[in-house]
Amino acid sequence: MKTSGLNYRHLYFFWIVAKEGGVTRAAERLGLAVQTISMQLSALELSIGKQLLEPQGRRLVPTEAGRLAFSYCEQIFLLGDQLQDALDEAEAGKMRLTVGISDSLPKLIAFRLLQATQTMSKQVRLVCMEDEFENLLADLALGKLDVVLTDRTVRAGGSLKVFSHLLGESDMKLFGVPRLADKYRGNFPASLHHAPLLVPTRNNALRGRIDTWLVQHKVRAEIAGEFEDNAMLNTFGRNGMGLFFAPSALAHDIEDQLGAVLVGDAPELREHFYAISNERKIRHPAIEAIISTVHSGLFAH
């Protein structure tokens, strides 16, 4: 069998040095002598015939070849950690689900979806990562994630071979703290003229639908804030900076957790929720449990 000839211990030392920015800090982290790490770095560079690190001020930074090697190390050692965790969990009768959660997805929706995994016969250990949509897709393609939960689909014809699975949809309602709700509830939605609104940024699909809804109802509201992160939007809404839209499926949670009350219904506005996977057919039991819960009426209101 052909092997790469790489010494993975040497590769691991390179990865730590690159992360720490120097041999001394890496040696402290690993509990080894500086000379030991320096010798093994030299042996690695000699074996592959390329310089991987170069001095920049007081730090060591990767060369162009080093940056490429570092990106592979990130995958190699992350997967190594996941392998060890998976083996330990399998021995203990547990299952691991590594989930990417888009920063634009309502966190209460993510909780509702993932809550289904906690009622399975086999215990599920959740590992949740939040990031921007594109970054999560890249991690999914690299095998760092089992699934991505998001509010948008993958654009057809993209370079990544991933698949979108529609989980469900919910119509929207407008909420606000009681002070604002009392002021703008009457004669809704015409009452929203000059009302302060908190909305997603324009790279969010829902934002375009909100803008269209305002135009259709001939409302010229004041945009008090635009947010990429849905949790941040809700925080500002909870503190009375403006009115905000949320899925009707979360109406009770919005009132209980954010202290916001209903201003009016916007049934023409709908938000969609997706699971993105590397497989056209979902095979992970925990993801199947999520989909089964959705089909049983998770988004019914």
Disulfide bonds with the S-S distance in Angstrom:
none
